[in-house]
Amino acid sequence: MTPDIMVTCPKCQDQKPINLLFTAQSNQNIIYKCQSCQFEQRNIETKKG
């Protein structure tokens, strides 16, 4: 089992595992939402989109 990849919020610097913070959209973009400060970044492009 591999350890979770940790992601740091650019606003509050809180760290959480990647699987708790990102939501995939049907157009291959993703949404990031910090559970601590509610900062949200939408339409983050991936290599596929």
Chimera marker file (.cmm) of the C-alpha trace (Angstrom):
<marker_set name="trace">
<marker id="1" x="0.000" y="0.000" z="0.000" r="1" g="1" b="0" radius="0.5"/>
<marker id="2" x="1.401" y="3.402" z="-0.966" r="1" g="1" b="0" radius="0.5"/>
<marker id="3" x="1.119" y="6.431" z="1.311" r="1" g="1" b="0" radius="0.5"/>
<marker id="4" x="-1.378" y="9.145" z="0.390" r="1" g="1" b="0" radius="0.5"/>
<marker id="5" x="-0.081" y="12.105" z="-1.584" r="1" g="1" b="0" radius="0.5"/>
<marker id="6" x="-0.505" y="15.214" z="0.555" r="1" g="1" b="0" radius="0.5"/>
<marker id="7" x="-1.733" y="18.483" z="-0.977" r="1" g="1" b="0" radius="0.5"/>
<marker id="8" x="-1.153" y="21.908" z="0.594" r="1" g="1" b="0" radius="0.5"/>
<marker id="9" x="-3.823" y="24.594" z="0.287" r="1" g="1" b="0" radius="0.5"/>
<marker id="10" x="-2.371" y="27.744" z="-1.330" r="1" g="1" b="0" radius="0.5"/>
<marker id="11" x="-4.518" y="29.946" z="0.931" r="1" g="1" b="0" radius="0.5"/>
<marker id="12" x="-4.350" y="28.483" z="4.459" r="1" g="1" b="0" radius="0.5"/>
<marker id="13" x="-1.446" y="25.998" z="4.075" r="1" g="1" b="0" radius="0.5"/>
<marker id="14" x="-3.492" y="23.126" z="5.535" r="1" g="1" b="0" radius="0.5"/>
<marker id="15" x="-2.490" y="19.685" z="4.255" r="1" g="1" b="0" radius="0.5"/>
<marker id="16" x="-4.845" y="16.837" z="3.393" r="1" g="1" b="0" radius="0.5"/>
<marker id="17" x="-4.615" y="13.648" z="1.305" r="1" g="1" b="0" radius="0.5"/>
<marker id="18" x="-5.219" y="14.217" z="-2.403" r="1" g="1" b="0" radius="0.5"/>
<marker id="19" x="-8.209" y="11.879" z="-2.557" r="1" g="1" b="0" radius="0.5"/>
<marker id="20" x="-10.188" y="14.122" z="-0.160" r="1" g="1" b="0" radius="0.5"/>
<marker id="21" x="-9.665" y="17.389" z="-2.047" r="1" g="1" b="0" radius="0.5"/>
<marker id="22" x="-10.213" y="16.874" z="-5.761" r="1" g="1" b="0" radius="0.5"/>
<marker id="23" x="-13.379" y="16.252" z="-7.762" r="1" g="1" b="0" radius="0.5"/>
<marker id="24" x="-13.137" y="15.110" z="-11.380" r="1" g="1" b="0" radius="0.5"/>
<marker id="25" x="-15.392" y="16.670" z="-14.009" r="1" g="1" b="0" radius="0.5"/>
<marker id="26" x="-16.580" y="14.962" z="-17.181" r="1" g="1" b="0" radius="0.5"/>
<marker id="27" x="-14.455" y="17.301" z="-19.343" r="1" g="1" b="0" radius="0.5"/>
<marker id="28" x="-11.243" y="15.966" z="-17.699" r="1" g="1" b="0" radius="0.5"/>
<marker id="29" x="-10.763" y="19.109" z="-15.563" r="1" g="1" b="0" radius="0.5"/>
<marker id="30" x="-10.715" y="18.908" z="-11.794" r="1" g="1" b="0" radius="0.5"/>
<marker id="31" x="-11.993" y="21.028" z="-8.904" r="1" g="1" b="0" radius="0.5"/>
<marker id="32" x="-9.891" y="21.586" z="-5.782" r="1" g="1" b="0" radius="0.5"/>
<marker id="33" x="-11.664" y="22.512" z="-2.537" r="1" g="1" b="0" radius="0.5"/>
<marker id="34" x="-9.960" y="22.993" z="0.822" r="1" g="1" b="0" radius="0.5"/>
<marker id="35" x="-11.978" y="21.487" z="3.653" r="1" g="1" b="0" radius="0.5"/>
<marker id="36" x="-10.457" y="23.872" z="6.190" r="1" g="1" b="0" radius="0.5"/>
<marker id="37" x="-10.869" y="27.335" z="4.640" r="1" g="1" b="0" radius="0.5"/>
<marker id="38" x="-13.261" y="26.498" z="1.768" r="1" g="1" b="0" radius="0.5"/>
<marker id="39" x="-10.849" y="27.893" z="-0.857" r="1" g="1" b="0" radius="0.5"/>
<marker id="40" x="-11.892" y="26.563" z="-4.248" r="1" g="1" b="0" radius="0.5"/>
<marker id="41" x="-10.070" y="26.384" z="-7.566" r="1" g="1" b="0" radius="0.5"/>
<marker id="42" x="-12.121" y="25.257" z="-10.568" r="1" g="1" b="0" radius="0.5"/>
<marker id="43" x="-11.277" y="24.053" z="-14.071" r="1" g="1" b="0" radius="0.5"/>
<marker id="44" x="-7.758" y="22.894" z="-13.311" r="1" g="1" b="0" radius="0.5"/>
<marker id="45" x="-6.577" y="21.356" z="-16.566" r="1" g="1" b="0" radius="0.5"/>
<marker id="46" x="-5.045" y="17.915" z="-16.617" r="1" g="1" b="0" radius="0.5"/>
<marker id="47" x="-2.717" y="16.395" z="-19.176" r="1" g="1" b="0" radius="0.5"/>
<marker id="48" x="-5.758" y="14.766" z="-20.787" r="1" g="1" b="0" radius="0.5"/>
<marker id="49" x="-7.752" y="17.970" z="-21.036" r="1" g="1" b="0" radius="0.5"/>
<link id1="1" id2="2" r="1" g="1" b="0" radius="0.2"/>
<link id1="2" id2="3" r="1" g="1" b="0" radius="0.2"/>
<link id1="3" id2="4" r="1" g="1" b="0" radius="0.2"/>
<link id1="4" id2="5" r="1" g="1" b="0" radius="0.2"/>
<link id1="5" id2="6" r="1" g="1" b="0" radius="0.2"/>
<link id1="6" id2="7" r="1" g="1" b="0" radius="0.2"/>
<link id1="7" id2="8" r="1" g="1" b="0" radius="0.2"/>
<link id1="8" id2="9" r="1" g="1" b="0" radius="0.2"/>
<link id1="9" id2="10" r="1" g="1" b="0" radius="0.2"/>
<link id1="10" id2="11" r="1" g="1" b="0" radius="0.2"/>
<link id1="11" id2="12" r="1" g="1" b="0" radius="0.2"/>
<link id1="12" id2="13" r="1" g="1" b="0" radius="0.2"/>
<link id1="13" id2="14" r="1" g="1" b="0" radius="0.2"/>
<link id1="14" id2="15" r="1" g="1" b="0" radius="0.2"/>
<link id1="15" id2="16" r="1" g="1" b="0" radius="0.2"/>
<link id1="16" id2="17" r="1" g="1" b="0" radius="0.2"/>
<link id1="17" id2="18" r="1" g="1" b="0" radius="0.2"/>
<link id1="18" id2="19" r="1" g="1" b="0" radius="0.2"/>
<link id1="19" id2="20" r="1" g="1" b="0" radius="0.2"/>
<link id1="20" id2="21" r="1" g="1" b="0" radius="0.2"/>
<link id1="21" id2="22" r="1" g="1" b="0" radius="0.2"/>
<link id1="22" id2="23" r="1" g="1" b="0" radius="0.2"/>
<link id1="23" id2="24" r="1" g="1" b="0" radius="0.2"/>
<link id1="24" id2="25" r="1" g="1" b="0" radius="0.2"/>
<link id1="25" id2="26" r="1" g="1" b="0" radius="0.2"/>
<link id1="26" id2="27" r="1" g="1" b="0" radius="0.2"/>
<link id1="27" id2="28" r="1" g="1" b="0" radius="0.2"/>
<link id1="28" id2="29" r="1" g="1" b="0" radius="0.2"/>
<link id1="29" id2="30" r="1" g="1" b="0" radius="0.2"/>
<link id1="30" id2="31" r="1" g="1" b="0" radius="0.2"/>
<link id1="31" id2="32" r="1" g="1" b="0" radius="0.2"/>
<link id1="32" id2="33" r="1" g="1" b="0" radius="0.2"/>
<link id1="33" id2="34" r="1" g="1" b="0" radius="0.2"/>
<link id1="34" id2="35" r="1" g="1" b="0" radius="0.2"/>
<link id1="35" id2="36" r="1" g="1" b="0" radius="0.2"/>
<link id1="36" id2="37" r="1" g="1" b="0" radius="0.2"/>
<link id1="37" id2="38" r="1" g="1" b="0" radius="0.2"/>
<link id1="38" id2="39" r="1" g="1" b="0" radius="0.2"/>
<link id1="39" id2="40" r="1" g="1" b="0" radius="0.2"/>
<link id1="40" id2="41" r="1" g="1" b="0" radius="0.2"/>
<link id1="41" id2="42" r="1" g="1" b="0" radius="0.2"/>
<link id1="42" id2="43" r="1" g="1" b="0" radius="0.2"/>
<link id1="43" id2="44" r="1" g="1" b="0" radius="0.2"/>
<link id1="44" id2="45" r="1" g="1" b="0" radius="0.2"/>
<link id1="45" id2="46" r="1" g="1" b="0" radius="0.2"/>
<link id1="46" id2="47" r="1" g="1" b="0" radius="0.2"/>
<link id1="47" id2="48" r="1" g="1" b="0" radius="0.2"/>
<link id1="48" id2="49" r="1" g="1" b="0" radius="0.2"/>
</marker_set>
